[in-house]
Each structure stands twice: as C-alpha cells, then as structure tokens.
Amino acid sequence: MSDLEVHRELSDMNRRKKNVIVPGLMGDHNGNDAVAFHKLCEEYLHCEPMDCTRLGKPNEQHAPDKPRRLLV
C-alpha cells in the first residue's frame, strides 16, 4: 500500500467518523427530508447541521409509513 492510499484511507475514516445516522425521523409534507432534523437541532441542540440526506431507496409499496434513515 502506498503512502497516498494510506493517506486517503485515513482521511476517509476521519470524515466518516463525524457522520450521524438518525432512524425513524419523518420528513415534512413538502418532501424536504432535512427540515424536521434542522428544527430539532436548532431547538434542542442550539446548532445547525451542515448536510442531511436520506439513505436507501423509498419503499412506497411495502412500508410507506416507515421513514428511511437520515445521514447527517
């Protein structure tokens, strides 16, 4: 393994270490999934997350009421 590969791997591990996965949080009615989490953070944690995205594919047929996990 070269020095460059080791550096990339360590950099990737440090970046991913800061991620948080939030299960069970429903999005808002307009399809903006991060709004509920932003409100939660601002109200209770007094911070603002940088970026939020949903993980996985939407499953409308089998579990329409089950929200996908949120990656922050």
N, C-alpha and C positions, 0 to 999 in steps of 0.2 A: 504494500500500500504506500503510495507516495505521500509526501508532505501536504500537497494540495488536497488530496482526497481526505486525509485526516482532518485538515482544517475545515473543509466543507461539512464533514460529518459532525464535528464538534459545534460548528456554527448552527447547523440544522437542529441539533439536540437542544441547544440553548434557546433557540427561537420557539420550538415546540413546548418547552418546559413552562412557558408563560401562558399557554392556552388553557382555557377552562371550558368544559362541556357541561351545558345546562340541559337536563332532561325534563320533559313534562311541562314546558312553558308554552302556552298557547299564544299565537300571534294576534294582531289586531284584525279588524274586518276588512281593511283595505289591501291585505296581502303583504304588508310591511312587517316582517317577522321580528325585526330587532327593536321595534318601538316599545313593546312590553318590557324587555330587558333593560333598555335605556332608562325608562321611567323608574324601574325597580332600583337601578344603581344610583340614579340621581336622588331619589327619595330616601333610601335607607343607607347607602354606602358613601354618598357625597363624592362620587367620581363619575366619570363618563368613559365607557368602553370605546376602544378605537374602532373595532370592526366586528360585526356579527354576521354569521352565515349559517344556514340550516344544513345539516348533514343528511345524506341519503336522498332517496327519491320519494316524492309524495306518493302515498298509497291511499288513493281515494276509494277503491273498491273494498278492501279488506278491513281497514281501520281508519275511517275518515275523521274520527274524533281524537285519535292518538297523534299528538304533535311529534314532529321529528326533533332530534336533539339539536341544540344551538351551540355552535362553536364560537367562542369569544376569544 
